[in-house]
Structures are given as C-alpha cells and as structure tokens.
Amino acid sequence: MRQVPADEAIEFLYEISPVPRIGPDTRFGELGLDSLAVIEWIRHLEDQLGVDLDVRGIDFRDFGHYSVAKVLDILHEHVVPA
C-alpha cells in the first residue's frame, strides 16, 4: 500500500480550502474547513491510496491543533485495505 505524499494531499487541500498558502507544517485548524470538506478530503485520500480509512476511532476535535503532516500520519494509521 502506498502512502499519499504530503504535497499530493496538500494539492487537493488547495481545492477545498480558502487558505492561499498551505504546507506540511500548516495547522489543520487554520485551513478553514468544515466537517464536510474534511470528509471530502479523506475520501480523496482513500481514492489516491486505493484503500478505505476507518475513521471511527479518530477524534477529529484534535485535528485543529495538528499540522497537515501529522493528520496524514494519523490517517495512515487507520488504513484498511480495500
């Protein structure tokens, strides 16, 4: 299973976030995303990975404090082969 590179994940964030500059160290909470946009981003990552992400055990309230790179690490820990 391949991991989505941060730059590829960030590229899609530009499509759904109003923030003009996004990097791996950008705090997820600064992206201005609502919960539906976050779900859209996760579905995009699933498509890119070719897997399902079991997000039931993830506390999304903490995402705002994490960098984009940290959020990607957390999501990759919840990969379920499709």
C-alpha positions as CSV (number, residue, x, y, z in Angstrom):
1,M,0.0,0.0,0.0
2,R,1.4,3.4,-0.9
3,Q,1.3,6.5,1.2
4,V,0.0,9.7,-0.3
5,P,2.8,12.2,-0.4
6,A,2.1,15.3,1.7
7,D,2.4,17.5,-1.4
8,E,-0.3,15.5,-3.2
9,A,-2.6,15.7,-0.2
10,I,-1.9,19.4,0.1
11,E,-2.6,20.0,-3.6
12,F,-6.2,18.8,-3.0
13,L,-6.5,20.9,0.1
14,Y,-6.0,24.0,-2.1
15,E,-9.1,23.0,-4.0
16,I,-11.3,22.9,-0.8
17,S,-9.6,25.5,1.5
18,P,-9.7,29.2,1.2
19,V,-6.1,29.5,2.6
20,P,-3.7,30.8,0.0
21,R,-0.6,29.1,1.4
22,I,-0.6,25.5,2.8
23,G,2.4,23.4,3.7
24,P,3.0,20.2,5.7
25,D,3.5,22.3,8.8
26,T,0.3,24.3,8.4
27,R,-2.1,23.7,11.3
28,F,-5.1,21.8,10.1
29,G,-7.3,24.2,12.1
30,E,-6.0,27.2,10.0
31,L,-7.4,25.7,6.8
32,G,-11.0,27.0,7.3
33,L,-12.6,23.6,6.5
34,D,-15.9,22.5,7.8
35,S,-16.6,18.8,8.6
36,L,-18.0,18.1,5.1
37,A,-14.8,19.4,3.5
38,V,-12.7,17.2,5.8
39,I,-14.8,14.2,4.7
40,E,-14.3,15.2,1.1
41,W,-10.5,15.4,1.7
42,I,-10.5,12.0,3.4
43,R,-12.5,10.4,0.5
44,H,-9.9,11.9,-1.9
45,L,-7.1,10.3,0.1
46,E,-8.9,7.0,0.0
47,D,-9.2,7.2,-3.8
48,Q,-5.5,8.1,-4.0
49,L,-4.4,5.2,-1.7
50,G,-6.8,2.7,-3.1
51,V,-7.9,1.8,0.4
52,D,-10.6,2.6,3.0
53,L,-9.8,4.7,6.1
54,D,-11.5,3.5,9.2
55,V,-12.0,6.9,10.9
56,R,-14.4,5.7,13.6
57,G,-11.6,5.7,16.2
58,I,-10.3,9.2,15.3
59,D,-11.1,12.2,17.5
60,F,-11.4,14.9,14.8
61,R,-11.6,17.6,17.5
62,D,-7.8,17.3,17.9
63,F,-7.1,17.9,14.2
64,G,-7.2,21.7,14.6
65,H,-4.0,21.5,16.7
66,Y,-2.1,19.2,14.4
67,S,-0.1,20.0,11.3
68,V,-1.3,18.7,7.9
69,A,1.6,16.2,8.0
70,K,0.6,14.9,11.5
71,V,-3.0,14.5,10.3
72,L,-1.8,12.5,7.4
73,D,0.2,10.3,9.8
74,I,-2.9,9.7,11.9
75,L,-5.0,8.8,8.9
76,H,-2.3,6.4,7.5
77,E,-2.5,4.5,10.9
78,H,-6.2,3.9,10.1
79,V,-5.9,2.4,6.7
80,V,-8.0,-0.7,6.0
81,P,-7.1,-2.5,2.7
82,A,-10.0,-2.2,0.2
